[in-house]
Amino acid sequence: MSLIKRDVPRPIRFTPGINPYAAGSVLAEFGNTKVHITATVQESVPPFLKGKCQGWVTAEYSMLPSSTHTRSDRERKGASGRTQEIQRLIGRALRSIVDLTKLGERSILIDCDVLVADGGTRTTSISGAYLALELAVRKLQREGLLKESPIKDSLAAISIGITKSDEVIADLNYEEDSSCGTDMNIVMTGSGKFVEVQGTAEGEPFSQEHLTALLDCARTALVVVQREQRMVLEKLS
């Protein structure tokens, strides 16, 4: 008997061009979770890359004070450990699909600001960040600053969990995430290759059968996410 109960994400919406000042921007929505994402181009690279004829893609992530059920303070004294971990995940994921040598000595900075948090903020950020990156690269091409796109593949992410009743569900909201014994964040390319698999058993350890079900559920759900991403890009072509 299949362990998978729900392999369809919550309603997804990507609204491009949400910020007129950014090179690329999108409002990414998965269910009630909403993330404002911008891509900014800088004609410079970090010191460790100077003179190496390649570019850089990095990310920052933050949650607005009222994005959760109770107000959280702004991180004025520096990013928390959780924030740093999510920022690194987003940046790592994006760099996996970019040929940095084709970007030239420039940086693209992705800012992910969570407006409403109802589970899956990091995966929503990644799925929207890919679109913001794609839009920024297209702008560079239109301006003649890039001859060809450095983006090698598309990118999307989803959260998956195992409920206490031993069922696997995709795209967890806050309540589901809080009650799951195992939760996993999966980042995958459009060609079906895994970029990151983050999974933790917070209660009972999960089995090989569960792991297979989690990965299968993620693949099915990510097909839906990737379809929504393609529809946005096709409309803007």
Beta strands, then each sheet from edge to edge (+ up, - down):
strand 1: 4-6
strand 2: 12-16
strand 3: 24-30
strand 4: 33-42
strand 5: 56-63
strand 6: 107-116
strand 7: 155-162
strand 8: 168-170
strand 9: 182-189
strand 10: 194-201
sheet 1: 1+ 8+ 7- 9+ 10-
sheet 2: 2+ 3- 4+ 6- 5-
end
